[in-house]
Amino acid sequence: QQQVKQSPQSLIVQKGGISIINCAYENTAFDYFPWYQQFPGKGPALLIAIRPDVSEKKEGRFTISFNKSAKQFSLHIMDSQPGDSATYFCAASTNFGNEKLTFGTGTRLTIIP
Amino acid sequence: DSGVTQTPKHLITATGQRVTLRCSPRSGDLSVYWYQQSLDQGLQFLIQYYNGEERAKGNILERFSAQQFPDLHSELNLSSLELGDSALYFCASSDLAGAFEQFFGPGTRLTVL
């Protein structure tokens, strides 16, 4: 019940396109859903996060869509750029993020010219 | 730069040995989390400390232990090392009051030969 399932495992998108990564969870106690971006040799960096009281959050080219009834959330990267090529992890936590993060398995995103 | 520092960056050791990984949280952050990242297990929560006290435990092996010191830095001790302990070990910190986001350090890459 603690799992967070992430798909796809890898994704190739053309420059300027929209990258979409999906996650699903089972534990209804989760109330904080961040996305992390990780470059090779670096630690995960927080990209954007959402709480279940809103259905969408946008920061620049990055948008989280959240569907509480389906227990799913997704990351959309608009106008994808080669610099966005990285591994993306969704995660979930309880107590509004004051607890451990349960991570998805990661999506390796490659943006091609 | 997240403000979280970890040393050493790389560590190569032999099976059966013991190592200590060090983490300094962001200035003012009282909470420290340790995560392990491996190819087969992904990012897994190990243990959390808050202001010197253990707050939560994940699937941390009995051969592993951690502590948080009065100056808030934390150490993760790994003993009787096995080949399967080879992984990236990340420390993250948060202040648990308002800004609950977890900020990750650059990690320590442990290789057990």
Backbone of each chain as ProteinMPNN parsed JSONL, in Angstrom:
{"seq_chain_A": "QQQVKQSPQSLIVQKGGISIINCAYENTAFDYFPWYQQFPGKGPALLIAIRPDVSEKKEGRFTISFNKSAKQFSLHIMDSQPGDSATYFCAASTNFGNEKLTFGTGTRLTIIP", "coords_chain_A": {"N_chain_A": [[0.821, -1.21, 0.0], [2.138, 1.098, 0.313], [3.322, 1.756, -2.023], [4.375, 3.678, -4.877], [3.567, 3.962, -8.125], [5.161, 4.429, -11.179], [5.191, 5.653, -14.506], [6.098, 6.399, -17.951], [8.948, 4.126, -18.021], [11.031, 5.069, -19.515], [11.378, 7.862, -21.749], [11.172, 9.518, -24.778], [11.24, 12.614, -26.263], [10.529, 15.111, -28.654], [12.259, 18.202, -29.092], [10.571, 21.06, -27.921], [8.199, 19.758, -27.655], [5.608, 18.15, -25.612], [6.211, 16.68, -22.548], [5.105, 13.94, -20.706], [4.608, 12.427, -17.646], [3.509, 9.834, -15.6], [2.005, 8.963, -12.441], [0.823, 6.727, -9.911], [-0.892, 5.973, -6.893], [-1.629, 4.132, -3.86], [-2.059, 4.44, -1.167], [-4.23, 6.192, 0.717], [-3.64, 7.966, 2.662], [-1.575, 9.549, 1.9], [-0.596, 12.878, 1.423], [0.906, 14.765, 0.187], [2.66, 15.521, -2.665], [5.437, 15.478, -4.348], [7.597, 16.257, -7.152], [10.716, 15.228, -8.31], [13.794, 16.094, -9.884], [16.561, 14.611, -11.368], [19.894, 14.801, -12.255], [22.631, 13.068, -13.862], [24.988, 11.895, -11.51], [24.269, 13.692, -9.597], [22.311, 14.863, -6.749], [18.773, 14.301, -6.128], [16.605, 16.951, -7.087], [14.174, 19.165, -5.951], [11.369, 19.834, -7.906], [8.659, 20.596, -8.314], [5.658, 20.646, -6.352], [2.602, 19.284, -4.996], [-0.463, 19.505, -3.138], [-3.34, 17.543, -2.146], [-5.59, 19.163, -2.14], [-5.868, 20.732, -4.32], [-6.288, 20.593, -7.892], [-4.521, 21.092, -9.861], [-1.275, 22.399, -10.458], [0.904, 24.91, -11.466], [4.134, 25.784, -12.515], [6.013, 27.789, -14.214], [7.204, 26.095, -17.004], [6.408, 23.692, -16.054], [3.898, 21.512, -14.918], [1.766, 20.084, -12.531], [-0.739, 17.698, -12.567], [-3.497, 16.577, -10.735], [-5.452, 13.896, -9.656], [-7.591, 13.09, -7.404], [-9.615, 11.192, -6.899], [-9.006, 9.118, -8.61], [-6.584, 8.503, -7.676], [-4.187, 9.362, -8.84], [-1.444, 11.147, -10.308], [0.26, 13.505, -12.357], [3.072, 14.706, -14.242], [3.589, 17.37, -16.359], [5.633, 18.595, -18.863], [5.997, 21.385, -20.564], [6.875, 22.642, -23.84], [9.356, 21.229, -24.121], [12.851, 21.044, -23.485], [16.302, 20.412, -24.48], [17.88, 20.631, -22.164], [16.201, 19.676, -20.25], [16.523, 17.02, -20.182], [16.826, 14.335, -18.155], [16.475, 12.317, -15.16], [13.336, 11.732, -13.791], [11.52, 11.724, -10.805], [8.569, 10.807, -9.205], [6.978, 11.298, -6.051], [5.625, 10.595, -2.782], [4.126, 11.552, 0.295], [3.186, 11.605, 3.769], [1.456, 13.585, 6.284], [1.681, 16.14, 5.252], [4.181, 16.288, 4.009], [6.01, 16.14, 6.013], [7.054, 13.743, 6.616], [8.716, 10.635, 5.705], [9.696, 10.299, 2.256], [8.11, 8.447, -0.255], [9.17, 7.006, -3.097], [8.575, 6.936, -6.664], [9.62, 4.758, -9.381], [11.089, 6.131, -11.219], [11.655, 8.029, -14.243], [13.377, 8.101, -17.191], [14.041, 10.784, -19.049], [14.526, 11.915, -22.3], [15.282, 14.527, -24.374], [15.146, 15.235, -27.701], [16.699, 16.962, -30.448]], "CA_chain_A": [[0.0, 0.0, 0.0], [3.02, 2.234, 0.353], [3.967, 1.927, -3.312], [4.01, 4.685, -5.857], [3.896, 3.376, -9.427], [5.496, 5.489, -12.127], [5.355, 5.251, -15.906], [6.86, 5.239, -18.422], [10.295, 3.978, -17.484], [11.844, 5.993, -20.299], [10.55, 8.688, -22.614], [11.905, 10.358, -25.72], [10.349, 13.661, -26.751], [11.218, 16.103, -29.492], [12.37, 19.566, -28.57], [9.363, 21.832, -28.134], [7.028, 18.931, -27.396], [5.135, 18.021, -24.229], [6.604, 15.437, -21.874], [4.1, 13.583, -19.695], [4.994, 11.297, -16.799], [2.359, 9.513, -14.757], [2.202, 8.206, -11.211], [-0.378, 6.28, -9.22], [-0.616, 5.553, -5.527], [-2.723, 3.397, -3.224], [-2.25, 4.874, 0.217], [-5.022, 7.423, 0.739], [-3.105, 8.866, 3.688], [-0.622, 10.462, 1.269], [-1.178, 14.203, 1.249], [1.921, 15.664, -0.363], [3.134, 14.821, -3.858], [6.462, 16.253, -5.047], [8.364, 15.706, -8.257], [12.128, 15.545, -8.234], [14.58, 15.976, -11.11], [17.916, 14.196, -11.021], [20.886, 14.692, -13.316], [23.661, 12.069, -13.513], [26.001, 12.305, -10.551], [23.742, 14.711, -8.689], [21.197, 14.459, -5.922], [17.464, 14.74, -6.61], [16.271, 18.353, -6.805], [12.727, 19.379, -5.973], [10.915, 20.567, -9.087], [7.335, 21.142, -8.047], [4.92, 19.757, -5.464], [1.175, 19.594, -4.901], [-1.273, 18.875, -2.09], [-4.563, 17.037, -2.775], [-6.725, 20.087, -2.127], [-5.938, 21.381, -5.63], [-6.224, 19.612, -8.975], [-3.448, 21.427, -10.782], [-0.334, 23.437, -10.027], [1.79, 25.223, -12.583], [5.284, 26.636, -12.245], [6.751, 27.917, -15.47], [6.83, 25.086, -18.0], [6.09, 22.451, -15.34], [2.551, 21.455, -14.36], [1.291, 18.833, -11.927], [-2.182, 17.458, -12.563], [-3.777, 15.646, -9.644], [-6.792, 13.32, -9.667], [-7.695, 12.443, -6.097], [-10.506, 10.032, -6.934], [-8.299, 8.046, -9.314], [-5.308, 8.345, -6.985], [-3.157, 9.496, -9.855], [-0.954, 12.481, -10.568], [1.163, 13.489, -13.493], [3.916, 15.866, -14.51], [3.639, 17.789, -17.751], [6.677, 19.568, -19.158], [5.663, 22.042, -21.826], [8.007, 23.186, -24.601], [10.509, 20.495, -23.581], [14.156, 21.49, -23.974], [17.369, 19.431, -24.22], [18.305, 20.756, -20.774], [15.262, 18.945, -19.39], [16.911, 15.606, -20.208], [17.181, 13.952, -16.776], [15.563, 11.32, -14.605], [12.303, 12.361, -12.981], [10.916, 10.85, -9.818], [7.456, 11.264, -8.406], [7.07, 10.826, -4.676], [4.454, 10.88, -1.963], [4.425, 11.588, 1.722], [2.068, 11.938, 4.639], [1.684, 14.711, 7.195], [2.029, 17.305, 4.422], [5.589, 16.303, 3.647], [6.878, 16.067, 7.182], [7.43, 12.351, 6.815], [9.569, 10.091, 4.65], [9.195, 10.269, 0.891], [8.046, 7.168, -0.971], [9.464, 7.397, -4.472], [8.343, 6.084, -7.821], [10.82, 4.104, -9.892], [11.849, 7.039, -12.062], [11.491, 8.066, -15.703], [14.514, 8.733, -17.854], [13.535, 11.627, -20.134], [15.5, 12.401, -23.267], [14.726, 15.487, -25.335], [15.973, 15.225, -28.917], [16.535, 18.179, -31.257]], "C_chain_A": [[0.855, 1.26, 0.0], [3.624, 2.56, -1.002], [3.471, 3.137, -4.066], [4.485, 4.137, -7.205], [4.064, 4.483, -10.453], [5.678, 4.91, -13.521], [5.428, 6.488, -16.8], [8.24, 5.186, -17.771], [11.263, 4.904, -18.224], [10.958, 6.677, -21.326], [11.459, 9.529, -23.501], [10.922, 11.334, -26.346], [11.161, 14.623, -27.613], [11.223, 17.456, -28.821], [11.115, 20.356, -28.93], [8.089, 21.064, -27.834], [6.653, 18.914, -25.915], [5.554, 16.664, -23.689], [5.593, 15.167, -20.771], [4.541, 12.324, -18.962], [3.874, 11.082, -15.787], [2.74, 8.724, -13.516], [0.86, 7.855, -10.587], [0.003, 5.791, -7.835], [-1.831, 4.842, -4.966], [-3.05, 3.933, -1.833], [-2.987, 6.214, 0.263], [-4.571, 8.391, 1.834], [-2.062, 9.824, 3.111], [-1.3, 11.811, 1.047], [-0.184, 15.227, 0.73], [2.613, 14.912, -1.482], [4.151, 15.703, -4.6], [7.02, 15.511, -6.256], [9.803, 16.182, -8.113], [12.782, 15.291, -9.588], [16.007, 15.603, -10.698], [18.778, 14.094, -12.276], [21.952, 13.685, -12.894], [24.697, 12.639, -12.566], [25.546, 13.351, -9.556], [22.642, 14.129, -7.81], [19.878, 14.927, -6.516], [17.206, 16.185, -6.184], [14.773, 18.536, -6.942], [12.351, 20.29, -7.132], [9.621, 21.317, -8.79], [6.589, 20.15, -7.168], [3.469, 20.215, -5.362], [0.558, 18.904, -3.702], [-2.619, 18.512, -2.689], [-5.759, 17.977, -2.723], [-6.841, 20.898, -3.419], [-5.756, 20.321, -6.717], [-5.078, 19.895, -9.95], [-2.566, 22.512, -10.178], [0.665, 23.65, -11.143], [2.912, 26.127, -12.105], [6.131, 26.667, -13.51], [6.27, 26.891, -16.476], [6.377, 23.766, -17.365], [4.717, 22.542, -14.697], [2.323, 20.092, -13.743], [-0.221, 18.818, -12.059], [-2.467, 16.367, -11.545], [-5.224, 15.193, -9.701], [-6.955, 12.488, -8.404], [-8.532, 11.175, -6.159], [-9.833, 8.845, -7.615], [-6.976, 7.705, -8.643], [-4.157, 8.345, -7.995], [-2.701, 10.948, -9.932], [0.101, 12.404, -11.661], [1.929, 14.799, -13.592], [3.887, 16.127, -16.011], [4.758, 18.816, -17.897], [6.371, 20.129, -20.543], [6.93, 22.547, -22.501], [9.32, 22.55, -24.115], [11.807, 20.896, -24.288], [15.222, 20.42, -23.696], [17.88, 19.469, -22.79], [17.38, 20.075, -19.79], [15.591, 17.452, -19.333], [17.491, 15.223, -18.855], [16.287, 12.793, -16.383], [14.609, 12.021, -13.652], [11.67, 11.326, -12.056], [9.678, 11.518, -9.237], [7.621, 10.686, -7.002], [5.785, 11.179, -3.947], [4.853, 10.796, -0.498], [3.149, 11.853, 2.489], [2.426, 13.14, 5.504], [2.22, 15.929, 6.454], [3.529, 17.425, 4.174], [6.535, 16.217, 4.823], [7.307, 14.647, 7.523], [8.304, 11.9, 5.652], [8.888, 10.208, 3.289], [9.207, 8.841, 0.375], [8.139, 7.513, -2.448], [8.92, 6.402, -5.487], [9.676, 5.596, -8.348], [11.621, 4.975, -10.853], [11.546, 6.912, -13.54], [12.696, 8.784, -16.293], [13.995, 9.461, -19.089], [14.68, 12.1, -21.008], [14.795, 13.318, -24.252], [15.668, 15.558, -26.527], [15.685, 16.455, -29.771], [15.552, 17.982, -32.41]], "O_chain_A": [[0.364, 2.354, -0.277], [4.362, 3.537, -1.127], [2.326, 3.566, -3.925], [5.674, 3.88, -7.391], [3.213, 5.364, -10.579], [6.24, 3.829, -13.696], [4.876, 7.529, -16.444], [8.636, 6.106, -17.056], [12.194, 5.45, -17.631], [9.922, 6.145, -21.724], [12.397, 10.169, -23.023], [9.896, 10.93, -26.894], [12.325, 14.906, -27.33], [10.306, 17.806, -28.078], [10.653, 20.335, -30.071], [7.011, 21.655, -27.766], [7.285, 19.566, -25.085], [5.283, 15.629, -24.298], [5.262, 16.06, -19.992], [4.811, 11.292, -19.576], [3.362, 12.032, -15.196], [3.674, 7.922, -13.533], [-0.115, 8.596, -10.721], [1.094, 5.258, -7.633], [-2.927, 4.931, -5.519], [-4.197, 3.875, -1.39], [-2.43, 7.247, -0.11], [-5.072, 9.512, 1.916], [-1.701, 10.806, 3.76], [-2.425, 11.883, 0.551], [-0.421, 16.431, 0.828], [3.097, 13.798, -1.283], [3.768, 16.57, -5.385], [6.919, 14.288, -6.354], [10.076, 17.35, -7.837], [12.381, 14.399, -10.335], [16.582, 16.208, -9.793], [18.436, 13.394, -13.23], [22.158, 13.468, -11.7], [25.221, 13.731, -12.787], [26.344, 13.845, -8.76], [22.11, 13.053, -8.082], [19.861, 15.855, -7.324], [17.542, 16.588, -5.07], [14.174, 18.113, -7.93], [12.927, 21.362, -7.319], [9.524, 22.526, -8.999], [6.851, 18.949, -7.227], [3.15, 21.379, -5.609], [1.01, 17.833, -3.296], [-3.017, 19.131, -3.676], [-6.836, 17.629, -3.209], [-7.793, 21.659, -3.596], [-5.143, 19.279, -6.482], [-4.714, 19.042, -10.759], [-3.04, 23.413, -9.487], [1.207, 22.695, -11.7], [2.684, 27.102, -11.389], [6.854, 25.724, -13.831], [5.078, 26.814, -16.774], [6.005, 22.832, -18.075], [4.402, 23.519, -14.017], [2.643, 19.067, -14.344], [-0.901, 19.784, -11.715], [-1.768, 15.356, -11.493], [-6.13, 16.022, -9.785], [-6.52, 11.338, -8.337], [-8.184, 10.178, -5.526], [-10.065, 7.697, -7.237], [-6.325, 6.725, -9.006], [-3.294, 7.467, -8.0], [-3.473, 11.866, -9.656], [0.746, 11.374, -11.857], [1.499, 15.842, -13.1], [4.127, 15.231, -16.821], [4.821, 19.788, -17.144], [6.475, 19.432, -21.553], [7.927, 22.842, -21.842], [10.264, 23.25, -23.747], [11.852, 21.062, -25.507], [15.063, 19.614, -22.78], [18.276, 18.435, -22.254], [17.728, 19.911, -18.62], [15.012, 16.711, -18.538], [18.537, 15.736, -18.458], [15.45, 12.342, -17.165], [15.03, 12.811, -12.807], [11.334, 10.216, -12.466], [9.736, 12.675, -8.821], [8.328, 9.697, -6.807], [4.968, 11.96, -4.434], [5.776, 10.079, -0.114], [2.147, 12.279, 1.916], [3.548, 13.645, 5.462], [3.087, 16.649, 6.95], [4.076, 18.527, 4.135], [7.752, 16.222, 4.637], [7.856, 14.393, 8.595], [8.597, 12.671, 4.738], [7.66, 10.215, 3.192], [10.186, 8.114, 0.544], [7.29, 8.225, -2.985], [8.816, 5.204, -5.222], [10.733, 5.966, -7.836], [12.72, 4.596, -11.26], [11.223, 5.83, -14.031], [12.993, 9.925, -15.939], [13.562, 8.832, -20.055], [15.68, 12.622, -20.515], [13.819, 12.921, -24.89], [16.842, 15.9, -26.384], [14.551, 16.934, -29.812], [15.307, 18.912, -33.179]]}, "seq_chain_B": "DSGVTQTPKHLITATGQRVTLRCSPRSGDLSVYWYQQSLDQGLQFLIQYYNGEERAKGNILERFSAQQFPDLHSELNLSSLELGDSALYFCASSDLAGAFEQFFGPGTRLTVL", "coords_chain_B": {"N_chain_B": [[22.828, 24.411, -5.971], [21.948, 22.744, -3.082], [22.481, 23.3, -0.462], [22.871, 21.314, 1.322], [25.412, 19.277, 2.489], [27.57, 16.529, 1.78], [29.893, 14.076, 2.73], [32.243, 11.348, 2.314], [32.537, 12.009, -1.257], [32.948, 9.863, -2.894], [33.43, 6.41, -2.116], [35.343, 3.622, -1.714], [35.507, 0.334, -0.763], [36.112, -2.783, 0.972], [34.443, -5.981, 1.224], [32.93, -6.76, 4.356], [33.989, -4.665, 5.738], [33.745, -1.489, 7.576], [32.115, 1.62, 7.254], [31.744, 5.209, 7.434], [29.408, 7.644, 6.684], [28.936, 11.078, 6.119], [26.829, 13.867, 6.817], [25.852, 17.2, 6.424], [23.245, 19.262, 7.266], [21.099, 21.773, 5.693], [21.49, 25.145, 6.763], [19.845, 25.739, 9.745], [17.962, 23.727, 9.384], [16.341, 21.14, 11.071], [15.728, 18.524, 10.701], [16.869, 15.454, 9.41], [17.15, 13.202, 6.767], [17.93, 9.951, 5.564], [18.569, 8.306, 2.54], [18.736, 5.519, 0.305], [19.96, 4.816, -2.884], [19.69, 2.537, -5.376], [20.21, 0.465, -8.286], [18.43, -1.687, -8.481], [16.583, -1.334, -6.402], [15.771, 1.287, -6.406], [15.029, 4.563, -5.083], [15.16, 4.515, -1.699], [13.861, 5.028, 1.514], [15.722, 5.283, 4.485], [16.222, 6.193, 7.227], [15.19, 8.669, 9.638], [16.102, 11.58, 11.39], [15.352, 13.941, 13.921], [16.282, 16.859, 15.281], [18.277, 15.605, 16.792], [17.055, 13.299, 17.696], [15.898, 10.016, 16.887], [13.372, 9.698, 14.492], [11.89, 8.345, 12.568], [11.887, 5.153, 10.968], [12.939, 3.284, 8.196], [13.273, 0.624, 5.853], [15.775, -0.178, 7.04], [18.819, -1.873, 7.332], [19.975, -4.026, 9.988], [22.675, -3.889, 10.222], [23.255, -1.344, 9.654], [23.452, 1.938, 10.992], [22.589, 5.096, 12.444], [23.135, 8.51, 13.472], [22.394, 11.71, 14.916], [24.038, 14.635, 15.628], [24.638, 17.142, 18.261], [25.287, 19.505, 16.839], [23.75, 19.216, 14.676], [24.639, 17.861, 12.421], [24.779, 14.732, 10.686], [25.512, 11.254, 10.805], [25.896, 8.268, 8.959], [26.355, 4.98, 9.597], [27.752, 2.144, 8.24], [28.146, -1.243, 8.483], [29.941, -4.424, 8.395], [30.06, -4.804, 5.597], [28.51, -5.69, 2.512], [28.521, -6.897, -0.906], [26.135, -6.133, -2.064], [25.528, -3.774, -0.819], [26.552, -1.731, -2.192], [25.887, 1.369, -3.517], [24.213, 4.541, -4.068], [24.161, 6.908, -1.547], [22.026, 9.118, -0.105], [21.538, 12.122, 1.678], [19.023, 14.118, 3.065], [17.516, 17.224, 4.0], [15.187, 19.046, 6.047], [13.072, 21.621, 7.449], [10.786, 21.134, 8.823], [8.919, 22.933, 9.68], [6.792, 24.854, 8.322], [8.388, 25.363, 5.671], [8.415, 22.514, 4.312], [9.693, 21.062, 2.435], [11.973, 18.599, 1.251], [15.387, 18.787, 0.92], [17.962, 17.619, -1.021], [21.266, 16.287, -0.635], [24.433, 15.987, -2.463], [25.121, 13.34, -2.44], [26.763, 10.204, -1.552], [28.757, 7.959, -3.169], [28.992, 4.636, -2.734], [31.103, 1.951, -3.112], [31.449, -1.422, -2.853], [33.841, -3.851, -2.819]], "CA_chain_B": [[23.362, 23.899, -4.714], [20.84, 22.639, -2.136], [22.898, 23.694, 0.874], [23.167, 20.093, 2.077], [26.712, 18.747, 2.083], [27.835, 15.14, 2.13], [31.258, 13.611, 2.507], [32.964, 11.713, 1.088], [31.767, 11.911, -2.498], [33.102, 8.469, -3.32], [34.031, 5.553, -1.105], [35.551, 2.267, -2.205], [35.972, -0.466, 0.353], [36.006, -4.228, 0.773], [33.396, -6.655, 2.005], [33.24, -6.958, 5.759], [34.483, -3.437, 6.35], [32.788, -0.539, 8.137], [32.341, 2.975, 6.772], [30.884, 6.266, 7.987], [29.04, 8.694, 5.739], [28.623, 12.269, 6.888], [25.889, 14.796, 6.193], [25.564, 18.462, 7.111], [21.999, 19.778, 6.7], [21.012, 23.212, 5.428], [21.49, 25.94, 7.977], [18.53, 25.889, 10.348], [17.128, 22.528, 9.253], [16.494, 20.25, 12.211], [15.423, 17.15, 10.313], [17.756, 14.829, 8.43], [16.695, 11.915, 6.235], [18.888, 9.192, 4.763], [17.977, 7.467, 1.496], [19.648, 4.705, -0.48], [19.531, 4.681, -4.277], [20.359, 1.457, -6.095], [19.558, 0.184, -9.561], [17.323, -2.63, -8.357], [15.606, -0.912, -5.385], [15.389, 2.681, -6.555], [15.281, 5.431, -3.933], [14.492, 3.948, -0.542], [14.065, 5.716, 2.78], [16.391, 4.479, 5.496], [16.001, 6.634, 8.589], [15.034, 10.105, 9.823], [16.386, 12.157, 12.696], [14.87, 15.301, 14.139], [16.899, 17.539, 16.422], [19.055, 14.667, 17.583], [16.312, 12.102, 18.068], [15.382, 9.21, 15.795], [11.947, 10.009, 14.321], [11.235, 7.317, 11.755], [12.803, 4.162, 10.427], [12.459, 2.555, 7.029], [13.822, -0.724, 5.758], [17.205, -0.071, 7.273], [19.386, -3.118, 7.825], [20.516, -3.951, 11.344], [24.103, -3.565, 10.093], [23.343, 0.094, 9.431], [22.96, 2.769, 12.087], [22.809, 6.521, 12.198], [22.931, 9.399, 14.603], [22.45, 13.141, 14.639], [24.807, 15.246, 16.707], [24.113, 18.442, 18.712], [25.415, 20.563, 15.829], [22.748, 18.778, 13.693], [25.133, 17.007, 11.348], [24.376, 13.342, 10.88], [26.397, 10.225, 10.255], [25.312, 6.957, 8.68], [27.385, 3.969, 9.755], [27.452, 0.89, 7.557], [29.149, -2.213, 8.918], [29.913, -5.773, 7.783], [29.573, -4.472, 4.266], [28.334, -6.733, 1.501], [28.535, -6.369, -2.274], [24.841, -5.537, -2.33], [25.401, -2.454, -0.183], [27.03, -0.731, -3.152], [24.751, 2.219, -3.88], [24.344, 5.954, -3.74], [23.496, 7.221, -0.291], [21.683, 10.533, -0.063], [21.016, 12.759, 2.855], [18.146, 15.243, 2.769], [17.136, 17.928, 5.213], [14.03, 19.946, 5.994], [12.953, 22.262, 8.762], [9.561, 20.612, 9.416], [8.05, 23.996, 10.189], [6.561, 25.751, 7.198], [9.006, 24.857, 4.436], [8.601, 21.096, 4.598], [10.373, 20.388, 1.338], [13.232, 17.935, 1.553], [16.462, 19.182, 0.019], [18.918, 16.529, -1.064], [22.673, 16.526, -0.858], [24.966, 15.41, -3.7], [25.254, 11.897, -2.302], [28.024, 9.47, -1.438], [28.717, 6.71, -3.931], [29.711, 3.574, -2.038], [31.4, 0.751, -3.885], [31.999, -2.499, -2.023], [34.5, -4.825, -3.707]], "C_chain_B": [[22.254, 23.931, -3.652], [21.195, 23.166, -0.759], [23.184, 22.511, 1.784], [24.506, 19.551, 1.575], [26.884, 17.32, 2.581], [29.292, 14.814, 1.823], [31.383, 12.162, 2.945], [32.059, 11.605, -0.128], [31.792, 10.474, -3.019], [33.785, 7.686, -2.209], [34.137, 4.157, -1.7], [36.14, 1.458, -1.062], [35.733, -1.948, 0.056], [34.874, -4.804, 1.608], [33.875, -6.875, 3.43], [33.69, -5.708, 6.489], [33.347, -2.577, 6.89], [33.139, 0.85, 7.616], [31.37, 3.932, 7.453], [30.677, 7.337, 6.938], [28.548, 9.887, 6.551], [27.732, 13.217, 6.098], [25.769, 16.047, 7.06], [24.319, 19.064, 6.49], [22.111, 21.261, 6.366], [20.97, 23.945, 6.767], [20.055, 26.1, 8.492], [17.621, 24.681, 10.248], [17.413, 21.575, 10.41], [16.34, 18.775, 11.849], [16.369, 16.661, 9.222], [17.185, 13.471, 8.055], [17.859, 11.261, 5.497], [18.114, 8.301, 3.788], [19.088, 6.699, 0.789], [19.099, 4.608, -1.903], [20.361, 3.589, -4.951], [19.564, 1.149, -7.351], [18.339, -0.71, -9.39], [16.244, -2.162, -7.381], [15.142, 0.525, -5.537], [15.783, 3.494, -5.331], [14.466, 4.941, -2.747], [14.86, 4.727, 0.718], [14.712, 4.778, 3.786], [15.989, 4.913, 6.904], [15.904, 8.154, 8.629], [15.384, 10.486, 11.251], [15.84, 13.57, 12.755], [15.485, 15.828, 15.423], [17.576, 16.545, 17.377], [18.368, 13.366, 17.938], [15.866, 11.341, 16.818], [13.877, 9.408, 15.696], [11.207, 8.929, 13.536], [12.297, 6.406, 11.165], [12.16, 3.487, 9.234], [13.022, 1.162, 7.038], [15.333, -0.704, 5.93], [17.71, -1.368, 7.882], [19.943, -2.931, 9.229], [22.011, -3.617, 11.338], [24.329, -2.055, 9.895], [22.828, 0.826, 10.675], [23.261, 4.218, 11.763], [22.68, 7.278, 13.501], [22.996, 10.847, 14.124], [23.051, 13.809, 15.862], [24.213, 16.602, 17.102], [24.276, 19.566, 17.691], [24.559, 20.251, 14.596], [23.327, 18.007, 12.51], [24.8, 15.562, 11.7], [25.413, 12.42, 10.249], [25.627, 8.927, 10.076], [26.454, 5.951, 8.702], [26.925, 2.662, 9.121], [28.541, -0.106, 7.919], [28.931, -3.562, 8.248], [29.434, -5.676, 6.337], [29.545, -5.667, 3.334], [28.324, -6.077, 0.124], [27.24, -5.618, -2.576], [24.612, -4.192, -1.668], [25.925, -1.353, -1.086], [25.839, 0.059, -3.668], [25.146, 3.672, -3.688], [23.571, 6.198, -2.459], [23.295, 8.738, -0.229], [21.184, 10.93, 1.315], [20.121, 13.905, 2.378], [17.818, 15.944, 4.083], [15.899, 18.789, 4.977], [13.875, 20.562, 7.368], [11.687, 21.855, 9.504], [8.661, 21.698, 9.992], [7.863, 25.0, 9.072], [7.122, 25.161, 5.925], [9.352, 23.396, 4.632], [9.323, 20.368, 3.492], [11.67, 19.775, 1.801], [14.246, 18.301, 0.478], [17.574, 18.141, 0.121], [20.346, 17.009, -1.263], [23.142, 15.846, -2.127], [25.203, 13.909, -3.64], [26.674, 11.408, -2.094], [27.861, 8.179, -2.217], [29.608, 5.69, -3.236], [29.877, 2.383, -2.965], [32.056, -0.259, -2.966], [32.555, -3.575, -2.956], [34.718, -6.157, -3.004]], "O_chain_B": [[21.694, 24.986, -3.354], [20.302, 23.452, 0.038], [23.685, 22.686, 2.895], [24.701, 19.387, 0.371], [26.408, 16.954, 3.655], [29.841, 15.222, 0.799], [30.688, 11.76, 3.878], [30.922, 11.147, -0.015], [30.793, 9.952, -3.513], [34.603, 8.221, -1.461], [33.141, 3.58, -2.137], [37.144, 1.846, -0.465], [35.21, -2.302, -1.001], [34.413, -4.191, 2.57], [35.051, -7.137, 3.681], [33.764, -5.691, 7.718], [32.167, -2.874, 6.701], [34.312, 1.216, 7.544], [30.328, 3.531, 7.973], [31.632, 7.871, 6.374], [27.836, 9.728, 7.543], [27.86, 13.353, 4.882], [25.606, 15.958, 8.277], [24.32, 19.356, 5.294], [23.092, 21.917, 6.714], [20.475, 23.422, 7.766], [19.169, 26.542, 7.761], [16.612, 24.607, 10.949], [18.564, 21.245, 10.693], [16.766, 17.893, 12.595], [16.633, 17.361, 8.245], [16.787, 12.691, 8.92], [18.675, 11.946, 4.879], [17.145, 7.638, 4.158], [20.223, 7.165, 0.688], [17.912, 4.348, -2.098], [21.58, 3.707, -5.077], [18.397, 1.522, -7.469], [17.329, -0.522, -10.067], [15.088, -2.561, -7.523], [14.205, 0.941, -4.856], [16.741, 3.165, -4.631], [13.235, 4.948, -2.781], [16.027, 5.04, 0.95], [14.305, 3.625, 3.927], [15.479, 4.109, 7.685], [16.457, 8.845, 7.773], [15.009, 9.799, 12.201], [15.863, 14.302, 11.765], [15.237, 15.306, 16.51], [17.454, 16.645, 18.598], [19.008, 12.433, 18.422], [15.501, 11.949, 15.812], [13.173, 9.302, 16.7], [10.042, 8.637, 13.809], [13.429, 6.812, 10.902], [10.974, 3.158, 9.26], [13.229, 0.574, 8.1], [16.073, -1.163, 5.06], [17.119, -1.9, 8.822], [20.332, -1.829, 9.616], [22.546, -3.123, 12.33], [25.458, -1.57, 9.964], [21.882, 0.377, 11.324], [24.093, 4.518, 10.907], [22.183, 6.757, 14.5], [23.571, 11.158, 13.081], [22.62, 13.572, 16.991], [23.386, 17.153, 16.376], [23.471, 20.498, 17.682], [24.642, 20.952, 13.588], [22.565, 17.537, 11.665], [24.572, 15.223, 12.861], [26.09, 12.779, 9.286], [24.819, 8.538, 10.92], [27.402, 6.055, 7.924], [25.85, 2.147, 9.428], [29.723, 0.15, 7.691], [27.899, -3.814, 7.627], [28.518, -6.385, 5.922], [30.423, -6.53, 3.36], [28.144, -4.865, 0.0], [27.251, -4.593, -3.258], [23.603, -3.538, -1.931], [25.762, -0.171, -0.784], [24.889, -0.518, -4.197], [26.239, 3.993, -3.22], [22.44, 5.735, -2.315], [24.245, 9.519, -0.29], [20.507, 10.17, 2.006], [20.436, 14.578, 1.397], [17.84, 15.328, 5.148], [15.611, 19.2, 3.853], [14.467, 20.091, 8.34], [11.522, 22.187, 10.678], [7.724, 21.39, 10.729], [8.686, 25.899, 8.896], [6.392, 24.518, 5.171], [10.455, 23.069, 5.07], [9.547, 19.162, 3.597], [12.383, 20.34, 2.631], [13.992, 18.145, -0.716], [18.058, 17.83, 1.209], [20.604, 17.992, -1.957], [22.35, 15.194, -2.807], [25.456, 13.275, -4.664], [27.646, 12.093, -2.412], [26.944, 7.399, -1.962], [30.824, 5.86, -3.161], [28.908, 1.876, -3.529], [33.098, 0.016, -2.371], [31.829, -4.136, -3.777], [35.258, -7.089, -3.6]]}, "name": "protein", "num_of_chains": 2, "seq": "QQQVKQSPQSLIVQKGGISIINCAYENTAFDYFPWYQQFPGKGPALLIAIRPDVSEKKEGRFTISFNKSAKQFSLHIMDSQPGDSATYFCAASTNFGNEKLTFGTGTRLTIIPDSGVTQTPKHLITATGQRVTLRCSPRSGDLSVYWYQQSLDQGLQFLIQYYNGEERAKGNILERFSAQQFPDLHSELNLSSLELGDSALYFCASSDLAGAFEQFFGPGTRLTVL"}
